[in-house]
Every structure is written in C-alpha cells, then in structure tokens.
Amino acid sequence: MSTLINRCRVHRGLDVLPELATDGAGPVALAHDAALDSNPGLAECRRLLADSGVEVRPLPVHRPRTLADAETLADRLAGTRLVVAVGGGSLLDTAKLALAVADPLTARIVAAPQRSGWVIGPDRPRPVPLVAVPTTLGTAAEASNIVSFVHGGQKRALTGLALQPDVALLDARCTAGLSGQLLVEGCLEIILRSVGPVVGSEGPWTDTDDHALRQAARVAGVLSDIRGTGTATAAQRAELADLSLATRRVELLRDRMPFTVKVWFLANNLSHHLGVRKMTALANLLPAYWSHLADRSAVAAQRVGRTWSALRAATPAAVPADPAEGFAAWLDLLGVAPAPVPGDVDIETVVRSCLRMWGGGLPMLAGLGAEDLRRMLGQLRSAHSDSRVPRG
C-alpha cells in the first residue's frame, strides 16, 4: 500500500526497494549515516539491494550539517542512477541538498551571500531519483521540500519543489533502538508542527484547527505511553511515522498564512548559537512564546488555551491549566532537558542574527521586534529557571 504526499510516493515497508533499484542500469548509491552500522533497517536495505543483483556504492556520511558536507556528498554521488538515503533528518537533508546543488544554478543561489536565511530554490529537475528511508521519528524530512543547512556561520533553510524525495520508505525496523530521549523529542516535534499554525493563526477557528488538535492529542497519548515504558513498540513507531507525515498533508495546511510558526526561527538561531539540538531550543522556548501570544490579543489567548486544553486532556499527568506554566511542567514530567542558560551576550547575538536573517522587514518574524525576542529568550526554560513563566 502506498500514498502520495505532493510528489512523494510513500510506501510502508522496505520490500519495494528491489523494484526501485532494478529500474535502470548503473550503480545505486546507498548514502547512510555512518553511525548507523548496527541499524536493522539499514541492514535490510543492504540485503535487499545485494539480493537484487544491482551494483551498490556504499557511501557512509559522518555528522552532516553544512553546505560543504552536501557538496562533498554530491561529488561522491556522481555517476549513480539512484540514491537511497538512510538516516535521520540531517542525513536526509544533506542527501536532498547534495542532489539539488548538482544543478549549477541551484548551487549558485544556495552559496550566494544574502541577508535572508530563507532561500527559495529553482524548480529544477533532480539529476537522479531519491529514495528516503528515515531512521528517526518526527522530522518528516523524508517527504518535505525543505532542508536545513549551515553556511557562512548561519543555519539557513532552503525550500523548493525539487527538494522533495521521489519515494519515502517507512519501516519500523529503521527506528528500532531509538533512545527514550529521541522518542520523546520525535513526539514533541510532531505535536509542535501540528499545533504551531493553530496558535500562530489570527483568524476564526476552523475545521483545520480541530483536525490539527485531534492529531496532536493522539501523539500526546502515544507519548504518555512511551514515557511510561521508556520505549516504543514497533506498532507505536509505525503510527508515529504516519502521524509525522500527516503534518505535511494539505488537510493541515488549509487556511494558513505563511510563516505562522514564528518561534521556529528564533529556535533555529538559538540552537545554532548554543550548540544544542533544535528540539531542545524549540521546546524550551514554547512556554515563553505561548505567554507572548496570549498577551497579544484575546483571539490569540483563546487559541493558545484551546490548544493546551487538548494536549492536557491527552496526558494522564496532573499539570497546570495555564498554557505556559502547564507546558513547562509537562516538559519536566517528560524529562526534557532544560536549555543552557544564555548570558546577556548570547541573547544579544541571537536577537541580532534573528533580525538580520528573518526580521527587519522580512516576513518570517513580522510583528516581532528586538524587545519581544529578548523577552522570550530571557524567559527561556533553562537550568536556572523553574516551571513558572513570568508574564509581561
């Protein structure tokens, strides 16, 4: 059984891989995170490709993050007729970017100095097909047309139709062995991607909002089970993979203005500056961000309140009804590590970089000024803060 998300064909299971690999002549590249050698999903990909009789070019990739990493991978992919990328969000993004910058025009656009951190690439044809096999949960990188990468000391985003993989293969064997921390982070990423546009929108409540909250509440329920056992069954991981991809469907994107999830851009720069994981920065900014939204208008406060009520009802733990305080307390119960304490210099550095890359007339942070950003960073859930978020 397969489904279609925009131009990406999604298959459950790896069994279709030989059929994809034998469609043509020439070597198949197996690009994978070098830290995944013991992953059972990667082992199955190797077995299926070997049994199909195609020439396989193994390409282990070490800790990819930058445009230079993608350019190096692009050179290694030259001469292959199909790329099978196996790994987490960073590996999949690097494979997508590597194939994109094989086009000279895209390479020039991506590498060109520019103020904005949001780069729109041309809709150029991919040189060879890309099959994405995710080994983590929550990023939905296997079906998205966005990549994150570091270039020129900044963590940027590139978007374009040509970045979306041709095929995504979902298999619970690929996510076996994920740590409790990564499972929790993956669930939170799905939840926050679902509800981000709900709390950030300013119009009347819609069916799209109800749909998003139902999905987020389902993930919150699975998250409670995972937190209780410290692990996730194959069935739970398969469900989470489907729920993650569902956030890319049009049902959750109707009635949405672009760039409604403004906290993402602040979290992007904070995580890069402090050297912490993206979800560490994003989750720990959420209480302050929700507090900011609730103080902005009655409509925003109602949206934040309804969102937290839906999530709170899906968890058996006793957490405060106030959205900001409750979410911070929920993070405590989930064992999410607080962010490092940012100093005054850190805060000013992040504020300046955010205004340069995303604000100051750019639409990503429209409506947020330097003082708003400073206030949220000052209220970051960190090692020196408690679960209560000050107002004002």
ABEGO torsion letter per residue (X at the ends): XBBBBEABBBBBEAAAAAAAAABEBEBBBBBBBAAAAABAAAAAAAAAAAAAGBBBBBBBBBGBABAAAAAAAAAAABGBABBBBBEBAAAAAAAAAAAAAABAAAAAAAABBBABABBBBBBBBBABBBBBBBABBGAGAAABABBBBBBGGBBBBBBEAAABBABBBBBAAAABGBBAAAAAAAAAAAAAAAAAAAAABABBBBAAAAAAAAAAAAAAAAAAAAAAAGBBBAAAAAAAAAAAAAAABAAAABGBBBGABAAAAAAAAAAAAAGBBAAAAAAAAAAAAAAAAAAABAAAAAAAAAAAAAAAAABABBBBABAAAAAAAAAAAAGBBBBBBBBAAAAAAAAAAAAAAABGGBAAABGBBAAAAAAAAAABBBAABBABBBBX
